[in-house]
């Protein structure tokens, strides 16, 4: 069964549900979890450089028998790489770890450091075809309003804690005019 898809402002289609790999150890446990998630029908796998398990995600996707274009991969730039040169390095490392030529969605994981420099490097990676869509994570309304002013390419998502008891109403309201989707990391 094909998953329900959501259109991002870039035109990229993202599956509405994803399998997150936070706190799943590399070298076995993450591989098994992702392989089983793919067998169960998940087509969106969410990882991050900071999780340390991108290589297990890559191996599970490869061993699943699915075509690369049939699996949507989200990964995230870790905070130590939040600069122009750092982001260029971080993107290349994630591409290498994930054993792919492109990442479907790549996020600035934490809103610290040189966000403008990191974002510029991510925009250049979109231009080069290495990233299909880019976004942010954990940005509050105050940080978002400062950040958005300098974006040539708009973020497709802001991945934040969002659930029935924490609905992010203010953040959703200020992102709506830009067509930015709230993606829940803690539904």
Secondary structure, DSSP 8 states (H G I E B T S, - for coil): ----EEE-TTS-EEES--EE-TT--TTTHHHHHHHHHHHTT--EEE--GGGT-HHHHHHHHHHHT--GGGSEEEEEE-GGG-SHHHHHHHHHHHHHHTT-S-EEEEEE-SS-S-HHHHHHHHHHHHHTTSEEEEEEES--HHHHHHHGGG-SS--SEEEE--BTTB--HHHHHHHHTTT-EEEES--
